[in-house]
Amino acid sequence: MPLKPMFSRAPLTRQPLAPLAPEHIRLEGSAAETLERLCALAASTSMNAELAEGALTCAYLQHNEELAANTEKWLWTQLAEQREDGGLPGDTETNLRLMLAAARLYAHTGEKALLEQMMHYCAFLRKHWDEVRLDGSVMAQAANLMELLTFLYNVTGKKALLHLMEMTRQDAMDWSGLLTTFAMSRPTGKTVALDEMEQGRRAEGNDPGGFYTRQYYATFGPALAQGMRMTALSGLYSGSTRDLAAGVTGYEKIMRYHGTACGAFTSDLHLAGGSPSAAVSGWAAGETLRALAQNWKVTEKEQAAAAMARLLTNAVPAFLPDGKLLPFLRVNSLSANCGTKDCFAPGEANQTAVRTLGALLCGFAAAVRSAVTVTEDGVCVSMYLPGTYKLRVKGEKAKLHVVAEGEKITLTLEAEKDVELTAKVYIPAWAKDACVQLNDEGGDAPAAGKLFTVPGKLHGGDCVTVLLPCETRMEEGYHQSVSVLRGDELLAYPVTEEHWRVALVTAKDGAEAPVAALKRVTEWNTRVHTPADPPIAPKCEGEAFEAALAPFAQTVCRVAAFPKGKQA
């Protein structure tokens, strides 16, 4: 591979976790099914800059030669239009996406011509910086530029790239400050009218320093998520503890006011409060997943790993029902039509659909590449996605096989030579009585919600068994509502438009599936295609009845945030 790990190149701050190349991962199980759906949608949609990076990465993940070849061909055609001065025909935002796709292709092939084109484009940006810095859309969403510069610096070590990084940090929106002190606690329209904000932003010339422009991007879901990624990349450059902490801190604050049980925050495309009837944007969710993956690799904050798992398990597959793509979803929903737009079928070129698909492709790939990462002396497992992962630790090759059988996870190390490595595993916060064993001997009781270092060194043939007791539990949320989870999986009650008004009394593990005790609610209003906010202390009638719950991602018409009913 032509790349060196991030932590080998000073003066960037040491990145503790290095992701695997996508072609070194072979997924199995539900994650592989989600990947198949994403690649099928990418293959059937006309290629453009929004899709190219994600389509390439997911094609390499799936080992899909046809999708990879078609995307590579398209990309080379676009890059052939680069001018002598290094510029490209499109706007800066589009061209940066092309360059990130070129970076992914270079990481895969090592083709020097790609490296030369990317460096030539960066020289163009530096020469025309006064124009770039005035592009509000770029400076407000500077994560793509910062990621490209970081990538190139790790490959080349050219100090001119450091100068561009500093210029980007200085002129970009102060995401570290905004996310650290995040105060947007109400739905956007109740704080600043959307039409007023849009008019003000235009009057300010889309200047990230302007009041209305700042308000616009500080409440715009996809931009907020990019801001979370920007802080991690800025921290990698600066070493600032403020930068490094801001992404995860900001995510937690956003989720406090606008979070939903599926792991995503509401965005329609602006922040919409914590109601389970509010829309969740696939575009914002994909960008959020990518940001969390970046924060995890740079900071090793367990909150990022937990958030990735919740999003990857619930929201991402829920946007992909029956081979289609939902641009928006709702935690409580009465229709496949999300109240904003219909589902997009494969091949449709709607701009919202393309941006959503592009973000989900990139976010999914980033999260999967963060499930198993390489450290300086070993391997770190943040999510137990079944499959095979090729590793290179201290110059030695090995494979890690991940098998999930219910609550039992086995990690088996395969190596031709006698390798010796340290293994760290993340224990989810919900696994209160977890146990970790090496070669089925003894057993340690690790703390929940923390990374755990497996005692001793792993050698070829060794097996780590991780037992994660998983009980059905209830989690309180918006308007005193309750949601039911089992592990990271959100559970839902499948409903029809006629029969959906139910309150949750209790939930428990059933013989075949989790079961909820429900009561009929007499008063619960509706909005377009969705229930209104769950009523507090709802009026119920009749006796409680039991109903099987289904995984959130397998439902479309559902209630997953219930009003809380009283026991008889």
N, C-alpha and C positions, 0 to 999 in steps of 0.2 A: 504494500500500500504506500502511496506517496505521502501520506499524512503522518505527522507526529502528534502525540497526545498534547492537549492544551497545556498541561503543567510543565512541559519541557522547554517552553519558550518564554524567557524573561523579556520584559518586565511584567507580563501579565500575571495576575495572582494565580496561585496554584489551584487548578480545578481538581478536586479529589476523585471525581468519577468520570471515566471516559466511556462514552457510548460505543456499542459495537457497530460495525458496518452492517447495513441492512441485509446484505447478501450473506452474512454470517449467522443469520437467524432463520430458523425454520419453525414456524408456529403450528400449534395444533389446537383443537378444541374450539370454543366459542370465539376467541380472538381471531383464529384463522378464518372462521365464517364471516366475521365482520370485515376482515381484510378482503375476502373474496367479493363481498358486496361493493366495497369501495372501488376496487379495481375494475369491476364490471361497469360501474357507473362512469369511471374515468375513461374506459375504453370506448364507451358509446357516446361520449360528449366531445364536440369539436374542441381540439386542444387550443389553449391560449396561455398567457403568462400566469394567470391566476391558478392554473392547474398543474403546470409543468413540473415544479419542484416536488409537489406531493405525489403526482402520478409516477415520476421516476423512482422516488424513494419506496413507495408502496409496491411498484413493479419489482424492484430488487428484493423487497421483503417476501413477496409471493413467489419469486423466481419465475415471473411472468415474462418470458422473452419477447412475446409479441407486443405487449404494452410498452415494454422498455424500448424496443427497437423503434416503434412508431413515435414515441415521445422524443427519443434522441434525434431522430430524423427531423422532426419539427423544430427542435431546439437549434440544431446546426443551421437550418434554413434562416431562423431569426438572427442568429449570431453573425451570419454572412453579411448582414446589412450594416455591421459596425463601420463607422466612418473612419477616415484617417486620423481625426482628432480624438478618437476613442468613444465618441458619442453614438447613440442609437436613435432610431426614428421616433420611438414612443416617449411618453412622459417619464419622469424620474421614478415614480412609484412602479410603473410597469417594467421599466428597465432593471430596477433592483430585483424584482421577482425573477426576471430572466437570468440575472447574474447568480442568484441563489440556486437556480436550477443548474446553471453551468458549474457551480461549485459542487453540487451533488454528483454531476456527471464526471467531473475531474476526480473526485474522491473515489469513484468507481473504476475509472480507466487510467488515470495518471497522464492523460493527453496534455502535453505541454502547451499546445495551441490554445487550449481553454484557459490555462493559467495566464498566458500572455494577454488574452482578450480581457480577462477580469482585471488585471493590473492596468491595462490601457484605459479601461473604463474608469477606474479609480483616479487615474491621473487626470482624466477629463473632469471628474467631479471636483477635484481639488482646484483645477484651473478656473472652473465656473462656479466656485462655491458661493459667491454673492447671489447667484440666481437660485442655487439649490436651497440655501438657508431661508429664502423668501417663500419657498414652497411649503405652505402650512401643512398640507397633507403628509409630506415627507417628514417634517420636523416634529409633528405631533405623533407620528407613528414611525419613529426612527429605528425601531428594533431590527428591521430588515437590513438597513444600512450597517448598523453596528455588528450584526451577525456576519455579514459579508466581510467586513474589515477584520474581524476577529479571526475568521477562517483563513483569510489570506495571510495575515501576519503569522499565524502558526505554521503556515507552509513556507513562507519566504523570509520572515524576520526583517522585512523592509521597514525602516523607521518612519518613512513617509506615511505609512499606514497608521502609525501611532498618532501622528499629527492630525490625520483625518478623524481618528477616533475622538481626540480631544476637541476638535472643532464641532463634531457631531454632538458631544455631550454638552458643550457650551451653548449651542444654538437650539438644541432640541427642547421640547417641553420638559419641565422639571418633574418627571414622574416619581422620582424618589420622594420628593417633598409632598406631592399630592397624595400618593398612596400611604405614606406614613401618617399623615394628618387627615385621612379621608373623612369627609364630613357630609357626603351626599346621601343622607339617610332617607329621603323621601322619593317617591316616583318623580321622574324628571319634570313632567308637565305641571306638577304641583309646586315646584320650586321656581322654574322659569318656563314660560310658555314656549313650546317648540318653535312656533312661527317667529316669535320675538327673538329667540336665540339664533335661528337661522338667518334672519335679517341682520342682526347685529354682527354675526360672524362675517357675512359678506361685506358689511360696511367697514369692518376692521381689516379686510383683505386677507382673511384666514390666517392672521398673525397669531401664533401660539401664545404670545404674551398678552393678547387682548382679553378682556373680561368675557365676552360672549364666546369667543373661540375656545378659551380655556374651559368654560362651562360645557360647551358642545362636546369636546373630546373627553372631558372628565366624566361624562355620562353616557358616551357612545360605547356600547359593549365591546365591539372588536378593538377599538382604540385602547380602552382600558386594559384589555388582555395583552395587547402589544406592549403597553406601558409596563406591565409586570415582567415581561421578557426583557425589556430594555433595562430595567434596574439590575437584573442579574448580569447582563452583559456589561453594563457600566461598572458594576462591582468587580467583575473579572479584570477589567482594565485598571480601575482606580484603587482597588483594595479597600474601599470605603465600607465600613460596617453598616452605615446608613443605607448605601446602595444595596448591599448584599441582603439586608433584612427587609427592604421595602416591598419586594414582590410578594412574599408570603404574608407579611403584615397586611398589605393592601387587600389581598385575596380574602383573608379572614374578616376584615372589616366590611368589604363589599358583601360577603355572604351573610354577615350579621343583619344587614338591612335589606338585601335583595336576593338572598340565597334560597334555593329550593332543595327538596329532599333528594333529587336526582344528582346533586353535586354541582349543577350549573347555576349561575345567577340569571335573573330575568333580564331580558334585553329585547326591545321591540322596534328599533335597534337601540334605544336608549333605556337606561335603568328604569325598571318599572315596579319596584317594591318587592315584598316577599310573598305576595299572594300566589297560591298554587294555580290560580286562573290566569295569571299573567304569562305572556309569551316568553319562551326561552329560545334564543337565536342559535342555530347551528353554526353560523359564522363565528359568533362570539365564543361558543363552546369549544370549537376547534382551536381558536387562537388561545383560549384559556388553557387547554390541555398542553399545547406547545409551550406556553409560558411556565406552567408548573414543571414540565420536564426540564426546562432550562434551569429553573431555580433549584430543582433537586440535584442536578449534576454539579452545580456551582456551590451550593450551601449545605447539602445533605440534611436539610430540615425535614424532619419526619412528617410535618404537616403537609408538605408538598407531595410526598409519596402517598399519604392517605387520600388527599384530594384527587390525585391522578386515578387511583383505583376506583373511587366512587364514580367519577366521570366516565371512565373507560367501561365500567360494568353496566351503567345505566343509560346515561344520556346518549353516548355515541351510537350504540346499536339502535336506540329508539328513533333516531333520525333516519333510519334506513329500513322502513317496513316494506316487505314484499318486493324487493328489488327497486324501490323508488326512493326518492329523497325528500324529506320534510325540511323546509327552510326554518320552520318554527315548530315547537311542541309546547304542550302545557302539562303540568303534573296532574291536574284534574281536567279531563277533556270528555266531551260528548260527541265528537265528530272527528273523522280523519281530516277534515278541513279545519285547520287551526285558527280560523277566524281572520286570517290575514291573506294567505295564499293557499291554493291547492297544492297537493303533492306534485313534484316534478318527476316525470317519467324519464328513463334513460334517453339521451339524445337531445333533450330540450336545452336550449342555449340561453335561457333567462339569466340575466346578470346576477341576481340574488342566488339562484341555484348554483351557478358556477363558483361564486365566491364562497358559498357554504361548502360545496364539495371540496374546493381547494383547501379551505381551512381544516376540514375534517380529515382529509388525506394527510396533511402536514402534522396536525395534532396527534392523530392516531400513530403515525410513524415515529414521532418524537417520543411518545409515551412508551411504545413497545421497545424502542432502542434504549430506554431508561429502565426497563424492567430488570435486566441483568447488565451490569456495568463492570468495568475493570478498574481496580485500584492499583496503587504502586506495587503492592505485594500480593494481590489476590483478586477476589470477586465480591461484588455486592449485589444482593437480590432484593429489590424493592417491591416487586409484584410477582406473584407466582403464576405466570402465564405458561401453560404447558408447551413444550417444544424443545428444540435443541439449539444451543448457543455455542458458537465457536469462539474460543478465547485465545489471547496471546498475553501471557504474563511473564515478565522478565525474559522475553525473547523465546519462551517455550509455548508450543501450541497445546491446547486441550479442548475438550468439549464438556459442556454442562448440560445434562439431560434433566428436564423438569417434568415431573409427572404429578398430577393432582387427582386423588381419589377421595372425593368428599372432603373431610376435614384433615386428611393425611396428605402431606406434600413430601415428595422425595426428590432430592437433588443428588444426582450421581455424576461423579467426575470421571471422565474418560481421558486418558493420556498415554501416548506411546512411550514417552520418556518419564523418568521419575521426577515429576514436578512437585513442588511444595508451595502451597498458597494458603493465604488467610481468607476465610469466608465470613461475610457479614450478611445477616438476614433481617428484614424488617418485620416486626411483630405488630400486626394491626391493633389499634386501641380496643377493638371489640373482642379480641381474643384474650380474655382475662386469665385463663388457666392454660396458656400455651406451654408446649414442651419441645425442646430441641435435643435430638440425639445424634451422635456420630457413630455410624456403623451399629445402630441398635443397642448401644451400650450406655448404661446409666441414663442420664437425662437431666437437662437443666431447665429451670423455670424462669424464662426471660421476662423482663418488664414489658407490659403491653404499651403500644404506641411508641416504641423505641427500636433503634437498630441494636442487634445483638451479635457480638462476635463469637463465632463457634470456637469453643476451646480446642487448642491443638491446631496442627496443620493438616490440610487436605492433600492427599496423594492420589494418583490414579487408582480407580476402583473404589475409592471411599464413597460413602453414601451418608448424606445428612437428611434426617427425617424431621420435619416440622409438623407438629400437631397443633391445629388451630381450632379449638372447640368453638362451635358456631351455634348460638341459640337465637331463636326469634326474639326480637326486642322491639320496644316502641320508643319513638323519638319525638319529642315535642317540637312544634314549629309555629308558624304564623297563625294568629287568631286562636291560640290555644289548641290548634289542630294537632293530630298525632299521625305519624307515619310508621309503617312496619318495615323492618329491615332484618335480613339474615346475612350476617357478614357484611360485605359491601353492597349486597344486592337489595335494592328497593323493591317492595312487593306492592301489588295493586289489586283492586277489586274490579274485574272486568264488568262493564255496565252497558245498558242500552239507554236510549234517550227517554224511555218511559220509566225505567227502574234504575235509579242511581242515588236517590236520597237516602243515604245510610250513615249512621254514626258508629264509630268503633267502640266496643265495650272492652274486649280483651283480644289478645292474639297469642297463639301458641303453635308449637310444632305438631303437625298432624302426621298420620301414618304415611301418606304419600306426598303431601305438600303442606306448607304452613296454612293454618286455619284461623279465621277471625270470627269472633262473636259480634254480630251486627244488630242494630235496631233501626227500624224505619223512622226517618225524620219527617215531621209533618210540614215544617216551614223551612225551605231552602230555595232561594231564588236562582234564576239562571241569567247568564249573559249570552252573547253570541257564541254558540258552539261549546260552551263551558259552564260549569256551575259558578255561581257567585262565591264570594269569600265564605269559608266554612262558618256556620253560625256558632256563637259561643253559648254553652249550656243549652243545646238544642232540645226542642220539644220532640219526644219520641212516642211511638205508639206500638202496641203489641209486645210480644215476647221476643227476646233475642234469638237469633237463628245463626247457625254456623255456615260459613261459605269459604271455599278454597281460594287462596290468593295466588296470583301468578306473577312471575317476574315483570317488572315495569317495562323492560325493553320488548316484551312479547305482547304488549297490549297497546291499543290505540284509543279506544273509548274506555275510560277508567276513572276511578277515584283512588288516589294514592296519598292524599292528605285529608284525613277524616276529621269531622267534628267529633269531639270526645263525648260519648254517651255514658250515663250512669249505670252502674250495676243494679240489678233488680233487688 
